[in-house]
Amino acid sequence: MAGYDDRDGFIWMDGELVDWRSAKVHVLTHALHYASSVFEGERCYNGKIFKSVEHSERLRKSGELLDMPLPYSVAEIEAAKEATIKANNLTDCYVRALAWRGAGEDMGVASQRNPIRMAVACWAWGNYYGDAKFKGAKLDISKWKRPSPETIPHAAKAAGLYMICTMSKHAAEAKGCSDAMMFDYRGYVAEATGANIFFVKGNEVHTPIPDAILNGITRQTVIQMLKDKGVTVVEKRIEAGDLEGYEQCFLTGTAAEVTPVGQIGDYSFEVGELTKSIATDYEKLVRA
């Protein structure tokens, strides 16, 4: 497969569609040096982006949290995504909306005079964890922890927050795992590198309180789905020792959708009926 920089198609940049291969930025782009960028990952099913407006709203909120107000309204972002999907003749695809501080008059940490730019790209993308959706993903336990909310705006989907996720996933893949589970700065279970995490114990589902992690849109959707099914959802602080008492585990995220987990470190989980049920229900919901 061709690299992501060498494909046919179109990418929306700063208000217009440009040829895929021409969607470039200068090497002195501020975001490349100081991680001043925010993004959204979204999935389009049958020509419709699931929870599209919520993603656009979060993109703008992320920009505000990074002192980087986006020059586009939610309506304009929605129109940009729709135009990009249409230009690439796709109906089922992954959509990446990205905003960043570009090259300008400033090239230090401060960058008030640099323009805030935006792009939208989309491409066909299958299961994020491959066949793990059927047999359960294998997760490593990362040595890196999610930072304290006193050090970063954890509610922002900011590119810089993913550097330790990249490092964690590389280490996991080197061990034959498809991802890694991370603890937070206090030592509580936090999330995977790009997905929220849930555990099943009896008739209850437990998931970490999102006070140091991103409260994912898919996470919120699945919690409501579980409650609608009459399942008790407990948001709590989960310690490492708690993992031994859980029977099932699954991940949620735009890319991951609902993916069962079969193993985390030395802990094993079954791909049980509740996990399979919520995964099936989610598939139906996004394509409704």
Backbone bond lengths (Angstrom), bond angles and torsions (degrees), N, CA, C in turn:
res aa  C-N    CA-C-N  psi(-1)  N-CA   C-N-CA  omega(-1)  CA-C   N-CA-C  phi
1 M - - - 1.465 - - 1.529 109.53 -
2 A 1.326 116.21 141.81 1.461 120.84 179.73 1.522 110.38 -66.65
3 G 1.340 115.80 153.25 1.455 119.83 177.54 1.524 111.08 -65.67
4 Y 1.296 115.74 164.34 1.466 119.29 -178.09 1.529 112.85 -68.38
5 D 1.316 117.32 -12.04 1.468 119.70 177.07 1.529 112.61 -95.43
6 D 1.323 117.07 -1.69 1.466 120.20 -174.00 1.524 110.30 -134.71
7 R 1.330 115.54 73.38 1.459 121.04 -178.50 1.519 110.48 -139.39
8 D 1.311 114.31 158.96 1.458 119.64 172.65 1.522 108.37 -79.81
9 G 1.331 115.72 151.26 1.459 118.71 177.86 1.506 112.36 130.63
10 F 1.328 115.12 -166.93 1.461 121.38 -175.72 1.527 110.73 -135.15
11 I 1.317 114.78 147.05 1.460 122.55 174.37 1.523 108.18 -126.15
12 W 1.309 115.95 135.10 1.462 120.87 177.48 1.525 108.70 -81.76
13 M 1.333 116.80 125.66 1.461 121.03 179.09 1.521 110.12 -136.46
14 D 1.315 115.47 121.60 1.465 121.74 172.97 1.522 113.12 51.13
15 G 1.325 116.74 39.58 1.456 119.55 172.60 1.508 116.24 102.68
16 E 1.330 117.77 -2.67 1.464 118.91 179.35 1.522 111.76 -146.67
17 L 1.326 115.54 155.51 1.458 121.02 177.04 1.518 109.14 -83.55
18 V 1.332 116.15 131.58 1.463 120.74 178.45 1.525 108.49 -124.51
19 D 1.308 116.38 158.47 1.450 120.86 176.20 1.526 109.66 -57.88
20 W 1.337 116.81 138.01 1.463 122.40 -175.84 1.530 112.25 -48.12
21 R 1.332 116.83 -47.20 1.466 120.92 -174.95 1.530 112.50 -73.54
22 S 1.327 117.24 -13.16 1.464 120.77 -179.49 1.529 112.32 -96.75
23 A 1.312 117.63 0.71 1.468 121.40 -178.39 1.524 109.34 -80.38
24 K 1.324 116.33 83.59 1.461 121.18 -173.14 1.524 111.50 -127.97
25 V 1.340 115.46 161.69 1.456 121.84 176.14 1.529 108.43 -130.60
26 H 1.341 115.62 162.77 1.458 120.93 -179.52 1.526 110.62 -75.51
27 V 1.334 117.38 151.24 1.459 122.18 -178.20 1.529 111.60 -63.62
28 L 1.329 118.17 -22.02 1.455 121.04 178.09 1.530 112.34 -95.32
29 T 1.312 115.74 23.60 1.458 120.59 171.50 1.528 108.89 -61.21
30 H 1.320 116.14 129.26 1.462 121.32 -174.89 1.533 112.27 -56.33
31 A 1.330 116.47 -41.15 1.464 120.50 -177.70 1.524 112.47 -61.37
32 L 1.319 117.52 -30.61 1.459 121.14 -179.15 1.526 111.15 -69.02
33 H 1.330 116.21 -26.95 1.466 121.15 -177.40 1.524 113.20 -98.34
34 Y 1.343 116.34 -32.63 1.472 119.62 -172.15 1.529 113.92 -126.45
35 A 1.336 117.75 11.49 1.470 122.75 175.17 1.522 113.44 60.14
36 S 1.333 116.87 30.37 1.470 120.21 179.26 1.528 109.48 -83.43
37 S 1.333 115.30 74.31 1.460 119.85 179.35 1.522 110.44 -152.83
38 V 1.322 114.49 151.34 1.470 122.09 177.53 1.517 107.25 -132.26
39 F 1.335 116.43 157.38 1.460 117.63 -176.74 1.509 111.41 -152.85
40 E 1.315 115.59 169.24 1.462 123.54 172.75 1.515 108.95 -133.20
41 G 1.322 116.29 142.07 1.453 122.02 171.14 1.520 106.95 -112.60
42 E 1.308 117.61 126.74 1.459 121.66 -175.34 1.521 109.45 -136.69
43 R 1.325 115.82 155.69 1.464 119.73 176.31 1.518 109.96 -119.45
44 C 1.318 113.83 137.29 1.459 121.71 177.40 1.528 107.74 -105.59
45 Y 1.329 116.07 126.15 1.462 122.16 179.19 1.532 109.05 -119.80
46 N 1.314 115.98 125.16 1.474 120.32 178.80 1.529 112.00 52.41
47 G 1.331 115.98 38.28 1.460 120.54 176.29 1.515 115.25 85.06
48 K 1.337 118.36 4.73 1.461 121.03 -178.18 1.525 110.18 -130.33
49 I 1.335 116.49 126.28 1.462 121.20 178.24 1.520 108.86 -75.05
50 F 1.323 116.50 128.07 1.456 120.86 179.34 1.521 110.18 -71.73
51 K 1.333 116.64 125.81 1.470 123.72 179.59 1.528 111.23 55.35
52 S 1.317 116.51 40.85 1.460 121.10 -174.51 1.525 113.25 -58.10
53 V 1.324 117.13 -47.39 1.464 120.44 -177.33 1.522 110.91 -62.22
54 E 1.351 116.99 -40.99 1.457 119.90 178.45 1.526 111.14 -60.32
55 H 1.320 116.69 -38.08 1.473 120.16 177.58 1.524 111.07 -66.17
56 S 1.316 116.88 -42.34 1.470 120.07 179.71 1.519 111.01 -64.89
57 E 1.316 115.71 -39.77 1.468 120.07 177.88 1.526 110.67 -64.06
58 R 1.334 116.08 -40.55 1.464 118.55 -179.91 1.526 111.27 -68.88
59 L 1.321 117.31 -35.14 1.461 119.67 177.49 1.523 110.46 -59.13
60 R 1.331 116.08 -45.94 1.467 120.04 178.92 1.533 110.28 -65.11
61 K 1.333 117.22 -40.32 1.467 120.09 179.26 1.525 110.90 -64.63
62 S 1.325 117.28 -40.49 1.463 120.66 177.54 1.520 110.60 -59.83
63 G 1.334 115.92 -42.34 1.456 119.94 177.79 1.521 111.89 -60.57
64 E 1.322 116.38 -42.85 1.465 120.59 178.74 1.524 111.03 -62.34
65 L 1.323 116.80 -41.40 1.463 120.60 -179.16 1.526 112.10 -65.32
66 L 1.324 116.98 -26.33 1.461 121.38 177.72 1.529 111.99 -96.29
67 D 1.347 116.41 16.31 1.462 121.37 -178.98 1.526 110.36 55.95
68 M 1.335 114.50 43.40 1.451 121.57 -174.13 1.537 108.85 -139.54
69 P 1.330 117.80 66.80 1.477 120.26 -175.77 1.527 111.91 -60.54
70 L 1.323 115.53 127.84 1.468 120.18 -178.47 1.528 111.01 -73.61
71 P 1.321 117.52 140.95 1.465 121.35 179.82 1.525 113.25 -83.44
72 Y 1.340 117.60 15.21 1.461 121.51 -179.17 1.523 109.83 -127.42
73 S 1.320 115.86 139.51 1.455 121.83 177.74 1.525 109.51 -78.86
74 V 1.332 116.68 168.91 1.458 120.69 176.43 1.524 110.02 -58.31
75 A 1.318 117.40 -42.84 1.466 121.28 -179.90 1.523 111.24 -61.75
76 E 1.322 117.27 -39.62 1.469 120.85 179.65 1.525 111.14 -69.83
77 I 1.327 116.59 -36.73 1.466 119.82 177.00 1.527 110.19 -66.58
78 E 1.324 116.06 -41.00 1.465 120.43 177.53 1.531 110.50 -60.20
79 A 1.317 116.67 -43.91 1.466 120.95 -179.72 1.527 111.01 -65.00
80 A 1.338 116.54 -36.90 1.464 120.45 179.32 1.530 110.79 -65.15
81 K 1.314 116.70 -42.08 1.468 120.49 179.20 1.529 110.70 -65.08
82 E 1.314 116.34 -44.19 1.461 120.34 179.78 1.527 111.28 -62.17
83 A 1.322 116.47 -42.12 1.466 120.87 -179.93 1.526 111.31 -65.03
84 T 1.330 116.60 -38.40 1.467 120.94 -178.78 1.523 111.41 -67.22
85 I 1.315 116.37 -44.84 1.467 120.48 178.59 1.522 110.65 -62.09
86 K 1.327 115.79 -43.65 1.464 120.20 -179.80 1.522 111.70 -64.99
87 A 1.326 117.15 -41.90 1.463 121.36 -178.56 1.527 111.57 -64.26
88 N 1.322 116.44 -30.01 1.467 120.45 -179.35 1.526 112.69 -94.64
89 N 1.330 116.03 3.73 1.473 121.99 174.82 1.530 111.74 55.18
90 L 1.352 115.46 47.53 1.457 120.72 -179.16 1.526 110.27 -116.67
91 T 1.316 116.02 150.59 1.462 120.97 174.56 1.523 111.34 -121.16
92 D 1.331 116.90 -34.42 1.462 122.05 175.20 1.524 107.39 -118.46
93 C 1.329 116.89 114.61 1.460 119.02 -174.50 1.524 111.16 -163.11
94 Y 1.303 114.69 169.30 1.456 122.84 172.80 1.519 107.00 -97.54
95 V 1.313 117.18 140.00 1.465 121.92 -178.42 1.525 109.15 -120.67
96 R 1.313 116.83 128.74 1.467 122.18 178.22 1.528 108.73 -117.22
97 A 1.340 115.20 113.79 1.465 121.52 173.12 1.526 106.77 -103.82
98 L 1.316 116.63 132.22 1.463 121.69 -172.90 1.520 110.10 -137.90
99 A 1.321 116.43 136.04 1.466 121.14 174.65 1.518 108.62 -128.46
100 W 1.321 117.17 142.14 1.462 120.41 -175.39 1.522 111.60 -155.02
101 R 1.335 114.92 159.99 1.465 120.06 172.51 1.522 107.84 -81.49
102 G 1.300 114.79 125.31 1.453 119.55 -176.82 1.514 113.42 -89.75
103 A 1.319 115.78 -168.66 1.464 121.63 175.63 1.521 108.12 -76.15
104 G 1.316 116.89 144.45 1.462 120.30 -179.51 1.511 111.16 -168.23
105 E 1.320 115.88 -145.86 1.463 120.74 -176.29 1.519 112.72 -76.59
106 D 1.324 117.53 -22.18 1.463 121.07 -178.01 1.527 111.65 -103.24
107 M 1.334 116.73 142.58 1.453 120.07 174.76 1.524 110.19 -141.41
108 G 1.332 114.83 32.69 1.456 121.10 172.60 1.511 108.14 -116.06
109 V 1.317 115.87 -166.47 1.463 119.46 179.08 1.525 110.41 -60.97
110 A 1.330 117.04 -46.10 1.464 121.04 176.52 1.531 109.30 -73.23
111 S 1.328 115.88 142.92 1.475 118.30 -174.59 1.518 112.22 -150.79
112 Q 1.314 116.31 38.10 1.461 120.28 -175.83 1.522 113.47 -61.41
113 R 1.330 117.22 -27.43 1.470 119.46 -176.15 1.530 113.49 -91.12
114 N 1.323 117.07 -1.96 1.460 119.47 -179.73 1.531 110.94 -85.95
115 P 1.310 117.40 142.75 1.475 120.20 -179.00 1.522 111.94 -70.06
116 I 1.322 115.38 147.83 1.454 120.97 173.66 1.515 107.20 -96.47
117 R 1.297 115.37 121.63 1.458 121.23 -173.86 1.531 110.13 -110.71
118 M 1.326 115.25 166.31 1.462 118.62 -178.85 1.519 110.53 -148.95
119 A 1.315 115.51 148.63 1.462 121.57 177.28 1.522 109.58 -143.77
120 V 1.334 115.24 156.42 1.468 121.95 174.28 1.519 107.57 -135.46
121 A 1.329 115.98 127.61 1.465 121.63 175.96 1.521 108.23 -128.34
122 C 1.322 116.76 158.27 1.464 120.38 176.57 1.527 109.24 -148.09
123 W 1.317 114.60 150.37 1.461 119.62 -179.85 1.530 109.57 -158.53
124 A 1.314 116.08 159.41 1.470 120.93 176.51 1.518 108.19 -71.63
125 W 1.345 115.98 132.48 1.457 120.52 -177.82 1.513 109.25 -147.67
126 G 1.326 116.76 121.71 1.461 121.76 -177.89 1.515 112.43 -80.42
127 N 1.328 116.21 -153.49 1.465 121.12 -179.44 1.525 110.80 -61.87
128 Y 1.326 116.15 128.63 1.464 121.88 -177.44 1.522 111.88 -61.60
129 Y 1.329 116.34 -36.34 1.459 120.71 -179.14 1.523 112.67 -107.64
130 G 1.316 117.32 21.46 1.453 120.60 177.41 1.522 112.12 60.90
131 D 1.344 117.19 -132.31 1.464 120.19 -176.46 1.525 112.91 -79.90
132 A 1.341 117.49 6.98 1.462 120.63 177.22 1.520 111.62 -63.77
133 K 1.322 116.87 -21.59 1.462 119.87 179.21 1.524 111.14 -64.32
134 F 1.321 116.19 -17.02 1.462 120.24 -178.28 1.534 112.99 -107.40
135 K 1.327 116.55 -36.15 1.467 118.99 -175.60 1.523 114.19 -111.86
136 G 1.335 117.13 -8.69 1.454 120.41 178.91 1.512 112.63 99.49
137 A 1.323 116.65 130.16 1.466 121.47 -179.34 1.528 110.95 -74.94
138 K 1.303 115.39 152.18 1.467 122.11 176.10 1.521 107.99 -106.06
139 L 1.332 116.92 120.92 1.457 121.38 -176.46 1.530 111.95 -112.70
140 D 1.304 114.93 139.79 1.455 122.64 169.81 1.535 107.00 -85.17
141 I 1.312 117.94 169.69 1.464 121.84 172.36 1.518 107.01 -109.94
142 S 1.313 116.07 117.87 1.459 121.37 -174.38 1.526 112.65 -71.42
143 K 1.314 116.03 147.35 1.468 120.61 174.02 1.528 110.81 -82.97
144 W 1.339 116.65 -12.16 1.465 121.09 -179.78 1.519 109.94 -94.35
145 K 1.323 116.35 142.50 1.456 121.38 -178.22 1.527 111.43 -111.83
146 R 1.343 115.12 149.01 1.459 119.30 174.70 1.523 108.30 -66.89
147 P 1.326 118.07 134.13 1.467 121.18 -174.16 1.526 114.30 -74.25
148 S 1.311 114.05 163.26 1.460 121.71 178.67 1.525 110.41 -66.26
149 P 1.347 117.91 144.91 1.461 120.52 175.93 1.530 112.73 -65.05
150 E 1.335 116.80 -8.91 1.462 120.25 174.30 1.526 111.18 -80.07
151 T 1.340 116.69 -9.49 1.467 119.68 -179.28 1.521 112.75 -107.92
152 I 1.330 117.24 -23.07 1.463 121.15 -177.32 1.537 109.60 -148.78
153 P 1.333 117.65 155.09 1.465 119.58 174.17 1.530 109.50 -80.16
154 H 1.333 116.78 89.04 1.463 120.50 -170.60 1.528 113.01 -65.76
155 A 1.327 117.81 -15.65 1.467 120.48 179.20 1.524 112.13 -81.16
156 A 1.321 117.24 -6.87 1.468 121.20 178.32 1.525 109.68 -90.34
157 K 1.327 115.89 138.58 1.464 119.89 173.05 1.525 105.54 -89.11
158 A 1.320 113.88 80.01 1.466 121.62 -172.79 1.526 110.66 -104.93
159 A 1.320 115.84 139.14 1.464 120.88 -175.62 1.523 112.15 -58.52
160 G 1.332 117.71 -39.86 1.452 120.86 -176.36 1.514 113.90 -61.47
161 L 1.329 116.97 -26.91 1.458 120.98 -178.81 1.528 112.14 -72.59
162 Y 1.317 117.05 -9.65 1.465 120.75 -176.28 1.527 113.37 -95.84
163 M 1.342 117.98 -1.45 1.461 118.72 -177.57 1.525 110.92 -63.34
164 I 1.345 117.93 -43.98 1.463 118.68 178.78 1.525 111.24 -70.81
165 C 1.332 116.01 -21.34 1.469 119.23 175.31 1.527 109.91 -70.70
166 T 1.312 116.54 -41.98 1.466 120.82 177.10 1.526 110.25 -60.20
167 M 1.328 116.15 -46.32 1.457 120.48 -179.98 1.531 110.92 -63.05
168 S 1.329 116.16 -40.47 1.463 120.69 -179.26 1.518 111.50 -67.13
169 K 1.332 115.96 -40.43 1.467 119.03 -178.66 1.523 111.23 -71.34
170 H 1.316 117.38 -36.84 1.464 119.68 175.93 1.530 110.37 -60.20
171 A 1.328 116.53 -44.23 1.471 120.38 179.59 1.522 110.63 -64.35
172 A 1.334 116.57 -38.06 1.463 120.70 179.39 1.524 111.28 -65.80
173 E 1.316 116.30 -44.57 1.463 120.45 -179.21 1.528 110.95 -63.82
174 A 1.329 117.05 -33.01 1.466 120.81 178.50 1.522 111.07 -66.00
175 K 1.344 116.87 -20.70 1.462 121.80 178.61 1.526 112.24 -98.82
176 G 1.324 116.32 6.64 1.457 119.32 -179.83 1.514 113.89 85.06
177 C 1.317 117.26 13.23 1.465 121.73 178.41 1.526 109.68 -98.04
178 S 1.329 115.90 161.04 1.463 119.21 179.49 1.516 112.57 -96.39
179 D 1.333 118.21 -12.39 1.458 120.71 179.09 1.521 108.49 -166.28
180 A 1.328 115.47 -177.58 1.458 120.86 178.46 1.517 109.98 -134.70
181 M 1.316 115.91 143.27 1.457 120.98 171.50 1.521 107.79 -91.09
182 M 1.337 115.71 139.61 1.457 120.64 -179.18 1.522 110.30 -115.87
183 F 1.312 115.90 145.49 1.459 121.73 170.34 1.523 107.99 -92.86
184 D 1.342 116.48 163.75 1.453 118.12 175.47 1.523 109.45 -92.34
185 Y 1.311 117.43 -177.67 1.464 122.83 -174.18 1.529 112.79 -62.93
186 R 1.348 116.89 -18.16 1.463 121.14 179.54 1.523 112.54 -94.01
187 G 1.349 115.62 -9.52 1.455 119.50 -178.35 1.506 114.28 97.75
188 Y 1.338 117.83 7.88 1.460 121.63 176.14 1.524 109.88 -88.87
189 V 1.336 116.68 152.53 1.459 121.35 175.68 1.533 108.63 -57.87
190 A 1.324 116.66 133.34 1.459 120.63 -177.32 1.527 112.16 -112.54
191 E 1.327 117.09 -68.12 1.460 121.78 -172.77 1.525 109.23 -174.43
192 A 1.328 115.95 177.09 1.467 120.50 169.12 1.529 106.62 -87.49
193 T 1.324 117.76 -176.15 1.464 119.38 -174.29 1.525 113.26 -69.81
194 G 1.331 116.89 -23.58 1.460 119.10 179.42 1.504 112.40 -146.39
195 A 1.335 116.74 26.58 1.463 120.22 -177.36 1.517 109.79 -156.63
196 N 1.324 116.20 149.57 1.460 121.59 174.62 1.528 109.34 -80.39
197 I 1.334 116.52 161.49 1.457 120.36 -173.18 1.534 111.68 -126.42
198 F 1.331 115.34 143.32 1.455 123.59 179.85 1.523 109.39 -131.93
199 F 1.340 115.92 150.00 1.457 122.02 177.31 1.518 109.90 -129.68
200 V 1.326 116.32 147.12 1.467 122.12 179.42 1.524 109.18 -112.31
201 K 1.342 115.06 130.83 1.451 121.44 177.02 1.519 107.83 -138.11
202 G 1.325 116.48 106.40 1.454 119.81 -176.01 1.520 110.04 64.66
203 N 1.329 115.83 -123.38 1.465 120.57 179.94 1.529 112.58 -100.55
204 E 1.328 116.21 14.23 1.462 120.16 -179.31 1.523 111.34 -116.26
205 V 1.324 114.66 152.93 1.457 121.45 173.02 1.526 107.40 -117.01
206 H 1.323 116.43 127.88 1.464 121.90 179.67 1.524 109.59 -110.79
207 T 1.310 116.22 142.44 1.467 121.01 179.02 1.523 108.75 -149.07
208 P 1.331 119.20 147.21 1.463 121.00 -178.03 1.536 113.22 -61.40
209 I 1.316 115.44 145.66 1.465 120.96 172.23 1.525 107.20 -66.07
210 P 1.345 119.18 130.47 1.466 120.38 -176.19 1.527 113.49 -83.18
211 D 1.344 115.84 55.51 1.467 118.74 -179.38 1.522 112.83 -98.38
212 A 1.339 116.84 -1.12 1.463 120.14 175.82 1.530 110.10 -142.88
213 I 1.331 115.97 11.78 1.463 122.10 -179.43 1.525 109.07 -135.99
214 L 1.316 116.27 166.85 1.454 120.99 177.05 1.526 109.79 -72.31
215 N 1.311 115.97 127.88 1.461 121.34 177.41 1.525 107.23 -82.22
216 G 1.319 115.50 86.01 1.459 121.47 -171.19 1.520 114.89 -57.55
217 I 1.308 115.94 147.43 1.461 121.56 177.22 1.526 109.68 -63.90
218 T 1.334 117.58 -41.45 1.462 120.42 176.92 1.525 109.85 -66.52
219 R 1.313 117.00 -38.47 1.472 121.14 176.95 1.524 110.35 -56.27
220 Q 1.324 116.19 -50.07 1.463 120.47 -178.94 1.528 111.22 -63.23
221 T 1.328 116.02 -38.47 1.466 120.65 179.12 1.526 110.93 -63.15
222 V 1.334 116.48 -46.13 1.455 121.16 -177.52 1.530 111.26 -67.63
223 I 1.307 117.74 -38.32 1.468 120.23 176.99 1.521 110.37 -58.62
224 Q 1.336 116.72 -44.48 1.463 119.76 179.35 1.527 110.94 -66.85
225 M 1.323 117.41 -38.49 1.461 120.90 177.63 1.521 111.26 -61.26
226 L 1.331 116.34 -42.60 1.458 120.94 179.29 1.529 110.77 -63.59
227 K 1.318 115.81 -43.84 1.462 119.87 179.45 1.526 110.83 -63.60
228 D 1.338 116.28 -38.39 1.466 120.27 178.32 1.528 111.58 -64.45
229 K 1.345 116.01 -26.14 1.463 120.69 178.44 1.536 111.44 -85.53
230 G 1.319 115.95 -0.48 1.459 119.68 -179.25 1.506 114.16 85.76
231 V 1.338 117.38 12.75 1.457 121.62 -179.73 1.529 109.49 -87.67
232 T 1.307 116.60 133.51 1.465 120.88 177.21 1.524 109.68 -76.45
233 V 1.335 116.42 124.69 1.466 121.65 178.32 1.519 108.32 -110.35
234 V 1.315 116.36 124.28 1.458 121.97 -179.48 1.525 109.20 -113.80
235 E 1.321 116.45 116.84 1.463 120.98 173.81 1.523 106.95 -92.10
236 K 1.324 116.88 118.59 1.460 120.55 -171.93 1.524 111.24 -151.38
237 R 1.314 114.62 170.98 1.452 120.04 173.72 1.536 107.59 -84.72
238 I 1.308 115.22 118.64 1.464 121.06 -176.24 1.525 109.16 -105.38
239 E 1.323 116.20 122.94 1.459 121.76 179.69 1.529 110.40 -92.79
240 A 1.310 115.90 162.04 1.471 120.76 -178.52 1.523 111.35 -56.74
241 G 1.331 116.53 -40.17 1.459 120.25 -178.51 1.517 113.92 -66.69
242 D 1.334 116.62 -19.11 1.462 120.31 179.52 1.528 112.02 -69.93
243 L 1.318 117.27 -24.07 1.464 120.87 -174.35 1.527 112.11 -59.58
244 E 1.306 116.03 -31.73 1.469 120.06 -177.81 1.528 112.06 -63.90
245 G 1.331 116.96 -26.51 1.455 120.25 -177.02 1.512 115.27 -91.16
246 Y 1.340 116.85 -0.41 1.464 119.36 -178.91 1.525 111.02 -93.17
247 E 1.338 115.39 144.74 1.460 120.89 -176.85 1.533 112.64 -96.04
248 Q 1.328 115.51 -35.32 1.462 120.94 -178.12 1.526 109.39 -132.97
249 C 1.313 115.41 160.58 1.466 121.15 178.33 1.524 107.93 -150.56
250 F 1.316 116.41 143.19 1.467 119.27 174.04 1.522 110.66 -149.40
251 L 1.317 114.50 158.31 1.461 122.69 179.46 1.519 109.59 -109.50
252 T 1.336 116.01 151.99 1.461 120.53 175.05 1.524 110.03 -133.29
253 G 1.309 115.38 143.70 1.461 121.37 177.33 1.510 109.20 176.55
254 T 1.307 117.20 163.51 1.455 120.05 -179.99 1.521 110.93 -57.68
255 A 1.334 116.59 -48.60 1.465 119.80 179.65 1.521 110.96 -74.14
256 A 1.342 116.52 -43.72 1.465 120.85 -177.25 1.516 112.43 -73.61
257 E 1.344 117.09 -23.07 1.469 122.61 -171.10 1.530 107.41 55.74
258 V 1.333 119.69 -123.85 1.471 121.19 171.98 1.520 106.75 -117.04
259 T 1.324 116.19 110.87 1.473 121.53 -176.23 1.523 110.57 -120.25
260 P 1.323 117.93 122.75 1.469 120.07 177.64 1.523 111.78 -68.64
261 V 1.322 115.37 152.17 1.463 122.44 177.44 1.523 108.52 -115.51
262 G 1.325 116.29 129.86 1.458 120.49 -179.99 1.512 113.27 -97.94
263 Q 1.357 115.80 -24.17 1.468 118.42 -176.17 1.520 110.42 -156.05
264 I 1.334 116.25 139.01 1.465 123.23 171.37 1.518 106.71 -130.70
265 G 1.313 117.27 108.77 1.461 119.60 -175.50 1.516 110.08 58.50
266 D 1.341 117.01 -120.85 1.467 121.33 179.57 1.527 112.58 -94.29
267 Y 1.311 117.89 2.65 1.465 121.66 -178.12 1.524 110.40 -95.85
268 S 1.321 116.63 133.87 1.461 121.72 -179.02 1.529 110.80 -113.49
269 F 1.340 115.19 148.88 1.458 121.81 -179.15 1.523 109.71 -136.58
270 E 1.320 116.46 149.60 1.459 119.97 176.83 1.528 109.27 -90.00
271 V 1.317 116.15 150.37 1.460 120.53 171.86 1.524 105.21 -86.10
272 G 1.327 115.10 85.42 1.456 121.32 -171.01 1.511 115.25 -86.98
273 E 1.319 114.92 179.43 1.459 121.32 -174.63 1.517 113.07 -64.88
274 L 1.329 117.62 -39.76 1.465 118.32 -179.36 1.523 110.66 -64.06
275 T 1.325 116.32 -43.51 1.464 120.26 179.13 1.525 111.13 -62.20
276 K 1.330 115.70 -46.32 1.466 119.25 179.74 1.518 111.17 -64.79
277 S 1.310 116.59 -35.94 1.463 121.11 -179.43 1.522 111.73 -66.20
278 I 1.336 116.97 -46.13 1.463 119.25 -178.06 1.530 110.28 -70.50
279 A 1.332 117.36 -31.95 1.467 120.31 176.46 1.528 110.58 -65.12
280 T 1.320 116.44 -42.32 1.465 121.04 178.09 1.519 111.38 -66.13
281 D 1.329 116.11 -42.71 1.460 120.22 179.63 1.526 111.55 -64.16
282 Y 1.322 115.61 -37.33 1.462 119.29 178.86 1.525 110.76 -65.80
283 E 1.337 116.48 -42.38 1.468 121.15 177.62 1.536 110.27 -57.63
284 K 1.303 116.22 -41.59 1.472 120.16 179.69 1.518 111.27 -67.68
285 L 1.341 115.96 -40.66 1.460 120.39 -178.01 1.520 112.29 -63.21
286 V 1.328 117.11 -46.81 1.468 119.39 -175.29 1.528 112.45 -70.02
287 R 1.331 116.48 -20.56 1.466 120.08 179.86 1.521 113.00 -103.76
288 A 1.328 115.65 6.88 1.479 119.34 -179.11 1.527 111.60 -69.78
